[in-house]
Amino acid sequence: MVGRDQVRPLAPASDRPHSSDDDETTLNVKKRFHQRRCFKYCACVSTFLFLLAIIIIILIFTVFKIKDPIITMNGVTVEKLDLVNTSGNLLPIPKPGSNMTIKADVSVKNPNYSSFRYSNTTTTISYRDTVVGEARGPPGKSKARKTMRMNVTIDIITDKIVSHPGLQDDISSGLLTMNSYTSVGGRVKLLNMIKKYVVVKMNCSITVNITSQSIQDQKCTKKVKL
């Protein structure tokens, strides 16, 4: 009997009963591995979104920052001015009943990375605070980072100038000073999200040489209204 007990074989390892502690340990290891992987994934996504937000903010305040359009009066020419000599005046004066034609070369520069769409442009000419001419231009579009030029033709009613009491002083000096006012209103739109409505205004003082019928001096000031 003693011999039989000594030679009894051991049970195979596969037949041994499993411990619940081992199963729980394995599950905890897998759970921690899954949690670490999810944490790394979330950290990568969060970092990417954070960097993307920073890049977008930088672009909005630098490259995509909406800048004000620039309007410039490149030049003014007198195309038609009928003069007559009258007694008592050493220099001729504008002929009553006739019109004087002035052509203004105006450019609209768009410094933005999106087009600038503007409505009708308005240009008025005044002589000593009296409006003597007005012209309207059609709506248009200035492409991104481009400059659009347009010619504005204005017919001046000379009767309003001739009847003004201050004309004699200008005739004596040989210079006729007038003021022009140009207004351009429009909209800049970036990425179909950012919109900005602006009105660009420009006031110019134009001095016309009566004898040569040319522009002798021109000074302009600009103002942007949001």
C-alpha positions as CSV (number, residue, x, y, z in Angstrom):
1,M,0.0,0.0,0.0
2,V,2.8,2.3,0.8
3,G,4.4,1.7,-2.6
4,R,1.3,2.4,-4.5
5,D,0.9,5.8,-2.8
6,Q,4.4,6.8,-3.6
7,V,4.2,6.1,-7.4
8,R,0.8,7.9,-7.9
9,P,1.3,10.5,-10.8
10,L,0.6,14.2,-10.3
11,A,-2.4,15.8,-12.0
12,P,-1.5,17.6,-15.2
13,A,-1.2,21.4,-15.0
14,S,-4.2,21.8,-17.4
15,D,-6.4,19.9,-15.0
16,R,-5.6,22.1,-12.0
17,P,-8.4,24.4,-10.9
18,H,-8.0,28.1,-12.1
19,S,-7.7,30.8,-9.5
20,S,-10.1,33.7,-9.6
21,D,-7.3,36.0,-8.5
22,D,-5.4,35.2,-11.7
23,D,-8.4,36.0,-13.9
24,E,-8.9,39.3,-12.1
25,T,-5.3,40.3,-12.5
26,T,-5.4,39.6,-16.2
27,L,-8.5,41.7,-16.6
28,N,-7.0,44.6,-14.7
29,V,-3.9,44.5,-16.9
30,K,-5.9,44.6,-20.1
31,K,-8.1,47.4,-18.7
32,R,-5.1,49.5,-17.8
33,F,-3.6,48.9,-21.2
34,H,-6.8,50.0,-22.9
35,Q,-7.1,53.1,-20.6
36,R,-3.5,54.1,-21.5
37,R,-4.1,53.7,-25.2
38,C,-7.3,55.8,-25.0
39,F,-5.5,58.5,-22.9
40,K,-2.7,58.7,-25.5
41,Y,-5.3,58.9,-28.3
42,C,-7.3,61.7,-26.6
43,A,-4.1,63.5,-25.8
44,C,-3.0,63.5,-29.4
45,V,-6.4,64.6,-30.7
46,S,-6.6,67.4,-28.0
47,T,-3.1,68.6,-28.9
48,F,-3.9,68.6,-32.6
49,L,-7.1,70.6,-32.1
50,F,-5.3,73.0,-29.8
51,L,-2.5,73.7,-32.4
52,L,-5.2,74.0,-35.1
53,A,-7.0,76.6,-33.1
54,I,-3.8,78.5,-32.5
55,I,-3.0,78.5,-36.2
56,I,-6.5,79.7,-37.1
57,I,-6.3,82.5,-34.6
58,I,-2.9,83.6,-35.9
59,L,-4.2,83.5,-39.5
60,I,-7.3,85.6,-38.6
61,F,-5.2,88.3,-36.9
62,T,-2.4,88.3,-39.6
63,V,-3.0,86.9,-43.1
64,F,-6.8,86.8,-42.9
65,K,-7.2,90.1,-41.0
66,I,-9.7,92.3,-42.8
67,K,-7.9,95.5,-43.9
68,D,-9.6,98.6,-45.0
69,P,-9.8,99.2,-48.8
70,I,-7.8,102.2,-50.1
71,I,-9.3,104.7,-52.5
72,T,-7.0,107.0,-54.4
73,M,-7.5,109.9,-56.7
74,N,-4.8,109.3,-59.3
75,G,-5.5,112.4,-61.3
76,V,-8.1,114.9,-62.6
77,T,-8.3,116.4,-66.1
78,V,-10.4,119.1,-67.5
79,E,-11.8,117.9,-70.9
80,K,-14.2,120.7,-71.7
81,L,-14.2,124.4,-70.5
82,D,-15.7,127.1,-72.7
83,L,-14.3,130.5,-71.8
84,V,-15.4,134.0,-72.9
85,N,-13.8,137.4,-72.5
86,T,-15.8,140.0,-70.6
87,S,-15.3,143.7,-70.1
88,G,-13.6,144.5,-66.8
89,N,-11.9,141.1,-66.5
90,L,-8.3,140.6,-67.6
91,L,-8.9,136.8,-67.8
92,P,-11.6,134.9,-69.5
93,I,-14.4,133.4,-67.4
94,P,-16.5,130.2,-68.0
95,K,-19.1,130.8,-70.7
96,P,-22.6,131.1,-69.2
97,G,-25.0,128.3,-70.2
98,S,-22.2,125.9,-70.9
99,N,-20.9,122.9,-68.9
100,M,-17.4,122.1,-67.9
101,T,-16.4,118.4,-68.0
102,I,-14.0,117.0,-65.5
103,K,-12.7,113.4,-65.6
104,A,-11.4,111.9,-62.4
105,D,-9.2,108.8,-62.4
106,V,-10.1,106.9,-59.2
107,S,-8.6,103.6,-58.0
108,V,-9.8,101.2,-55.3
109,K,-7.1,99.0,-53.8
110,N,-8.2,95.8,-52.0
111,P,-5.4,94.6,-49.7
112,N,-7.4,91.6,-48.4
113,Y,-7.2,87.9,-49.4
114,S,-10.9,88.1,-50.5
115,S,-12.7,90.2,-53.0
116,F,-14.2,93.6,-52.0
117,R,-17.7,94.1,-53.5
118,Y,-18.8,97.7,-53.6
119,S,-22.1,99.4,-54.4
120,N,-22.6,102.6,-56.5
121,T,-19.9,105.1,-56.1
122,T,-20.8,108.8,-55.7
123,T,-18.6,111.8,-56.6
124,T,-19.7,115.4,-56.1
125,I,-17.9,118.6,-57.1
126,S,-18.6,121.8,-55.1
127,Y,-17.4,125.4,-55.6
128,R,-17.3,127.4,-52.4
129,D,-19.7,125.1,-50.6
130,T,-22.1,125.0,-53.5
131,V,-22.6,121.7,-55.3
132,V,-22.0,122.3,-59.0
133,G,-21.7,118.7,-60.3
134,E,-22.4,115.1,-59.4
135,A,-21.7,111.7,-60.9
136,R,-22.4,108.1,-60.0
137,G,-20.5,105.0,-60.9
138,P,-21.8,101.5,-61.2
139,P,-21.2,98.8,-58.6
140,G,-18.3,96.5,-59.0
141,K,-15.7,94.2,-57.5
142,S,-12.1,94.6,-56.6
143,K,-10.4,91.2,-56.6
144,A,-8.2,90.0,-53.8
145,R,-5.0,92.0,-53.4
146,K,-5.7,93.8,-56.6
147,T,-6.4,97.5,-57.6
148,M,-9.3,98.4,-59.7
149,R,-9.3,101.7,-61.6
150,M,-12.3,103.6,-62.9
151,N,-12.8,106.9,-64.7
152,V,-15.6,109.1,-63.4
153,T,-16.8,111.9,-65.7
154,I,-18.5,114.8,-64.1
155,D,-20.4,117.6,-65.8
156,I,-20.0,120.9,-64.0
157,I,-22.8,123.5,-64.3
158,T,-20.8,126.6,-64.9
159,D,-23.8,128.9,-64.3
160,K,-23.6,128.1,-60.6
161,I,-19.9,129.1,-60.7
162,V,-20.4,132.3,-62.7
163,S,-23.3,133.5,-60.5
164,H,-21.2,133.0,-57.3
165,P,-20.0,136.3,-55.8
166,G,-16.6,134.9,-55.0
167,L,-15.8,134.1,-58.6
168,Q,-14.2,137.6,-59.3
169,D,-11.5,136.9,-56.7
170,D,-10.6,133.6,-58.4
171,I,-10.6,135.2,-61.8
172,S,-8.2,137.8,-60.6
173,S,-5.8,135.1,-59.4
174,G,-6.3,132.9,-62.5
175,L,-7.1,129.9,-60.3
176,L,-10.4,128.2,-59.7
177,T,-10.5,126.0,-56.6
178,M,-13.1,123.3,-56.2
179,N,-13.7,120.4,-53.8
180,S,-14.5,116.8,-54.7
181,Y,-16.1,114.2,-52.5
182,T,-16.1,110.5,-53.3
183,S,-17.8,107.8,-51.4
184,V,-17.4,104.0,-51.9
185,G,-19.3,101.6,-49.7
186,G,-18.9,97.8,-49.9
187,R,-18.3,94.5,-48.1
188,V,-15.3,92.2,-47.5
189,K,-16.1,88.6,-46.8
190,L,-13.5,86.0,-45.7
191,L,-14.0,82.2,-45.6
192,N,-17.8,82.7,-45.9
193,M,-17.8,83.5,-42.2
194,I,-16.1,86.9,-41.5
195,K,-17.9,89.9,-42.9
196,K,-17.0,93.6,-42.7
197,Y,-18.9,96.5,-44.1
198,V,-16.9,99.6,-44.8
199,V,-17.5,103.0,-46.4
200,V,-14.4,104.7,-47.8
201,K,-14.7,108.5,-48.2
202,M,-12.3,110.9,-49.8
203,N,-12.2,114.7,-49.9
204,C,-10.0,116.5,-52.4
205,S,-9.2,120.1,-53.0
206,I,-8.6,120.7,-56.7
207,T,-7.1,123.9,-58.2
208,V,-7.8,124.5,-61.9
209,N,-5.6,126.9,-63.9
210,I,-8.2,128.9,-65.9
211,T,-5.8,129.9,-68.6
212,S,-4.2,126.5,-69.3
213,Q,-7.4,124.6,-68.3
214,S,-5.2,122.1,-66.3
215,I,-5.1,120.9,-62.7
216,Q,-2.4,122.9,-61.0
217,D,-2.8,121.5,-57.5
218,Q,-4.6,118.6,-55.8
219,K,-4.8,117.6,-52.1
220,C,-6.8,114.7,-50.7
221,T,-7.8,113.3,-47.3
222,K,-9.3,109.9,-46.7
223,K,-11.6,108.5,-44.0
224,V,-12.9,105.0,-43.4
225,K,-16.2,104.4,-41.7
226,L,-17.0,101.0,-40.3
